Amino acid sequence: MPLRAKCDLGQREPLHTTALGKVLLAFRREEEIRALLTTANLPGFTRNTITNTDVLIQHLALVRQRGYAVDSEEHSLHLHSFAFPVRDRAGEVIAAVSIDGPSFRFTLERITTLAGSFSVLPN
């Protein structure tokens, strides 16, 4: 079975469904996160998508604690990804970088191992 993840340049996705989006949300002030989420609906793309604001806020605290976010088939079935923040000289998160792969190869255990390798990079 051929694998294909389609992503068009400039394509926008809801922040709560992707590792990139969760990193960008997680490193904002909680008041700002709540303000953004009160005006957004949190649609479910798969059965794994977080669709509850309070659960998402708790999940974002975990992202901040471990320093990276994971998308475990939350946006697309059979696709896992993890993302790290990119910081400016002042330490503010200005972007994120992600690595994606098919869930049968790119397991959550593999992500944890890879994320540990990236955690040695300077902020």
PETABEL-V437464 format. One line per field, one symbol per residue. psi: psi as a letter, one per 20 degrees, with the letter a starting at -180 (. if undefined). A space follows every 10 residues. Layout:
BEGIN
psi: ???
END
This chain:
BEGIN
psi: pqqpopoqpi pqqphiiqgg ghghghkrqh ggghgghhiq qnqphriipp jpghgggghh hhgggijrqq omkhgpqjpq qqqqqpqahi jqpiaqpqpq rphhhmrhgg gggghhhhii qq.
END
